[in-house]
Amino acid sequence: MTQRLIGNMLGISGTGVKAAAAVLKQAGLINYDSGEITVLSREGIKRRSCECYGVVKQECDRLVGLTMVADGPLAI
């Protein structure tokens, strides 16, 4: 994912994504290098996020579950 795509998903600019990633990197929660993000502490990310983390995770799990159950590459 590019900064622009992440920004579009979150409703912020790519510059905002870069700034947020810098804060999370400084806190030791992620590694961010050449546009690649590696999560170092999922629990730390969860603690720093709002209640929407659980809502987004639940929806993502639901959608991924639909694709796992479906026949073929992707049937939603």
C-alpha positions, -999 to 999 in steps of 0.1 A, spaced: 0 0 0 12 35 -8 10 64 16 -16 78 -7 -38 47 -6 -35 45 32 -44 82 33 -74 77 11 -86 48 33 -82 70 64 -94 103 50 -60 120 55 -32 131 32 -2 110 23 18 136 43 -4 129 73 3 91 69 40 98 69 38 120 100 17 94 119 41 67 108 70 88 122 53 91 156 46 53 157 82 46 146 96 69 173 75 51 199 90 18 188 57 4 176 65 1 139 94 1 116 88 24 86 114 23 58 111 31 21 73 29 23 72 -5 40 56 -7 74 65 -35 98 44 -37 130 67 -44 160 41 -42 187 5 -50 178 -5 -45 215 12 -11 215 -7 -1 184 -40 -12 199 -33 8 231 -26 39 210 -56 36 188 -92 45 194 -121 22 199 -125 20 161 -96 -5 160 -119 -33 172 -147 -22 148 -123 -22 118 -107 -55 128 -141 -72 132 -152 -60 97 -119 -70 82 -121 -105 98 -157 -108 85 -147 -99 50 -116 -122 50 -138 -150 64 -162 -145 34 -133 -148 9 -120 -180 27 -154 -197 25 -161 -188 -11 -152 -209 -40 -127 -193 -64 -103 -165 -58 -127 -139 -45 -165 -141 -43 -181 -114 -21 
